[in-house]
Amino acid sequence: MKKEVQALIRRRRARVIPAILLAIAGIIVIGIVILVAAAIANGPGLGLVRTPTVTPSLTASQTATATTPAATNTLAATATPTVTAGPSPTATQVVHLIEEGETLFTIAELYGANVCLIMAVNNITDPALLVVGTSLIIPPDDVELPTATPLPTDLPRGARLTYVVQCGDTLDSIAAKFNSTGQDVAEVNDIEDDQGLFIGQVIEVRANIATPTPTATFTVTPVGAAATGSAGAPATATTTPTP
């Protein structure tokens, strides 16, 4: 009995061992096939199985073409541009922002401008009343100022008017605006001379008190022989003052 069992075991072993060896050999063969395929696809073996592709090269052929320049004797007329006179460009307006400590005179000196023009353009009557942060227009020297409103002709003689002293005013120039006299303007406002005037000062002016200066007119009356009875009498001149 024991011998039969051992014989059975030997027979089974004899069948199993070849199967195992066959399986191992198959695995080895499959692995070798995979490695070879991989080497052919991506490795150095790729060049053994691939056919090199011939890339055609293009060769540029240069053909020299001789060009004969044509001689031209025709002169082309060039049009001369015509300059049309237009309006003169407007000067750029300068605006100054008043800073602390500045005066109208220092600002005018900074821009080389005229104080009177700055006051007139900006409607300033008193140069001391400058507000910090206010914009000030700096006019050019050739700016044209509007003419003053003429004095009404129906003012009664001696009518008192209030006037604000402007830049450049004098006693006589103020009086001339109101048909007055510089002496009367000085007496009414207790001013001795032009040095007592300052810009922005409010004064009173009596209008239409100036007396026109008489103008002498000469009337020549010839005295003839028929009028005097004597020939060759000299002509006489009479003077008539016009008030």
Contacts in CASP RR format, 6 or more apart in sequence:
PFRMAT RR
TARGET T0000
AUTHOR 0000-0000-0000
METHOD contacts of the structure
MODEL  1
MKKEVQALIRRRRARVIPAILLAIAGIIVIGIVILVAAAIANGPGLGLVR
TPTVTPSLTASQTATATTPAATNTLAATATPTVTAGPSPTATQVVHLIEE
GETLFTIAELYGANVCLIMAVNNITDPALLVVGTSLIIPPDDVELPTATP
LPTDLPRGARLTYVVQCGDTLDSIAAKFNSTGQDVAEVNDIEDDQGLFIG
QVIEVRANIATPTPTATFTVTPVGAAATGSAGAPATATTTPTP
39 45 0 8 1.000
40 46 0 8 1.000
40 48 0 8 1.000
40 49 0 8 1.000
91 140 0 8 1.000
93 137 0 8 1.000
94 111 0 8 1.000
94 137 0 8 1.000
94 138 0 8 1.000
95 135 0 8 1.000
95 136 0 8 1.000
95 137 0 8 1.000
95 138 0 8 1.000
96 107 0 8 1.000
96 110 0 8 1.000
96 111 0 8 1.000
96 135 0 8 1.000
96 136 0 8 1.000
96 137 0 8 1.000
96 138 0 8 1.000
97 133 0 8 1.000
97 134 0 8 1.000
97 135 0 8 1.000
97 136 0 8 1.000
98 107 0 8 1.000
98 130 0 8 1.000
98 131 0 8 1.000
98 132 0 8 1.000
98 133 0 8 1.000
98 134 0 8 1.000
98 135 0 8 1.000
98 136 0 8 1.000
99 132 0 8 1.000
99 133 0 8 1.000
100 132 0 8 1.000
101 132 0 8 1.000
102 130 0 8 1.000
103 127 0 8 1.000
103 130 0 8 1.000
104 115 0 8 1.000
104 118 0 8 1.000
104 119 0 8 1.000
104 124 0 8 1.000
104 127 0 8 1.000
104 130 0 8 1.000
105 115 0 8 1.000
105 127 0 8 1.000
107 113 0 8 1.000
107 118 0 8 1.000
107 136 0 8 1.000
107 138 0 8 1.000
108 114 0 8 1.000
108 115 0 8 1.000
108 118 0 8 1.000
111 138 0 8 1.000
113 138 0 8 1.000
113 139 0 8 1.000
113 140 0 8 1.000
113 141 0 8 1.000
114 139 0 8 1.000
114 141 0 8 1.000
115 127 0 8 1.000
115 167 0 8 1.000
116 166 0 8 1.000
116 167 0 8 1.000
116 168 0 8 1.000
117 139 0 8 1.000
117 141 0 8 1.000
117 143 0 8 1.000
117 145 0 8 1.000
118 124 0 8 1.000
118 136 0 8 1.000
118 137 0 8 1.000
118 138 0 8 1.000
118 139 0 8 1.000
119 125 0 8 1.000
119 127 0 8 1.000
119 166 0 8 1.000
119 167 0 8 1.000
119 199 0 8 1.000
120 145 0 8 1.000
120 166 0 8 1.000
120 167 0 8 1.000
121 137 0 8 1.000
121 139 0 8 1.000
121 143 0 8 1.000
121 145 0 8 1.000
122 136 0 8 1.000
122 137 0 8 1.000
124 130 0 8 1.000
125 164 0 8 1.000
125 166 0 8 1.000
125 199 0 8 1.000
125 200 0 8 1.000
126 199 0 8 1.000
126 200 0 8 1.000
127 199 0 8 1.000
127 200 0 8 1.000
130 136 0 8 1.000
148 177 0 8 1.000
151 177 0 8 1.000
151 178 0 8 1.000
151 179 0 8 1.000
151 207 0 8 1.000
155 161 0 8 1.000
155 207 0 8 1.000
155 208 0 8 1.000
156 208 0 8 1.000
157 207 0 8 1.000
157 208 0 8 1.000
157 209 0 8 1.000
158 206 0 8 1.000
158 207 0 8 1.000
158 208 0 8 1.000
158 209 0 8 1.000
159 206 0 8 1.000
159 207 0 8 1.000
159 208 0 8 1.000
160 204 0 8 1.000
160 205 0 8 1.000
160 206 0 8 1.000
160 207 0 8 1.000
161 178 0 8 1.000
161 204 0 8 1.000
161 205 0 8 1.000
161 206 0 8 1.000
161 207 0 8 1.000
162 202 0 8 1.000
162 203 0 8 1.000
162 204 0 8 1.000
162 205 0 8 1.000
163 174 0 8 1.000
163 177 0 8 1.000
163 178 0 8 1.000
163 202 0 8 1.000
163 203 0 8 1.000
163 204 0 8 1.000
163 205 0 8 1.000
164 200 0 8 1.000
164 201 0 8 1.000
164 202 0 8 1.000
165 174 0 8 1.000
165 197 0 8 1.000
165 198 0 8 1.000
165 199 0 8 1.000
165 200 0 8 1.000
165 201 0 8 1.000
165 202 0 8 1.000
165 203 0 8 1.000
166 199 0 8 1.000
166 200 0 8 1.000
167 199 0 8 1.000
168 199 0 8 1.000
169 197 0 8 1.000
169 199 0 8 1.000
170 194 0 8 1.000
170 197 0 8 1.000
171 182 0 8 1.000
171 183 0 8 1.000
171 185 0 8 1.000
171 186 0 8 1.000
171 191 0 8 1.000
171 193 0 8 1.000
171 194 0 8 1.000
171 197 0 8 1.000
172 182 0 8 1.000
174 180 0 8 1.000
174 182 0 8 1.000
174 185 0 8 1.000
174 203 0 8 1.000
174 205 0 8 1.000
175 181 0 8 1.000
175 182 0 8 1.000
175 184 0 8 1.000
175 185 0 8 1.000
175 205 0 8 1.000
175 210 0 8 1.000
177 205 0 8 1.000
178 205 0 8 1.000
178 206 0 8 1.000
178 207 0 8 1.000
178 208 0 8 1.000
179 207 0 8 1.000
179 208 0 8 1.000
179 209 0 8 1.000
179 210 0 8 1.000
180 205 0 8 1.000
180 206 0 8 1.000
180 207 0 8 1.000
180 208 0 8 1.000
180 209 0 8 1.000
180 210 0 8 1.000
181 209 0 8 1.000
181 210 0 8 1.000
184 206 0 8 1.000
184 209 0 8 1.000
185 191 0 8 1.000
185 203 0 8 1.000
185 205 0 8 1.000
185 206 0 8 1.000
186 192 0 8 1.000
186 193 0 8 1.000
188 203 0 8 1.000
188 204 0 8 1.000
188 205 0 8 1.000
188 206 0 8 1.000
189 203 0 8 1.000
189 204 0 8 1.000
191 197 0 8 1.000
191 203 0 8 1.000
197 203 0 8 1.000
212 243 0 8 1.000
214 241 0 8 1.000
214 242 0 8 1.000
214 243 0 8 1.000
215 241 0 8 1.000
215 242 0 8 1.000
216 239 0 8 1.000
216 240 0 8 1.000
216 241 0 8 1.000
216 242 0 8 1.000
217 239 0 8 1.000
217 240 0 8 1.000
217 241 0 8 1.000
217 242 0 8 1.000
218 237 0 8 1.000
218 238 0 8 1.000
218 239 0 8 1.000
218 240 0 8 1.000
219 237 0 8 1.000
219 238 0 8 1.000
219 239 0 8 1.000
219 240 0 8 1.000
220 235 0 8 1.000
220 236 0 8 1.000
220 237 0 8 1.000
221 235 0 8 1.000
221 236 0 8 1.000
221 237 0 8 1.000
221 238 0 8 1.000
222 235 0 8 1.000
223 233 0 8 1.000
223 234 0 8 1.000
223 235 0 8 1.000
223 236 0 8 1.000
224 231 0 8 1.000
224 232 0 8 1.000
224 233 0 8 1.000
225 231 0 8 1.000
225 232 0 8 1.000
225 233 0 8 1.000
END
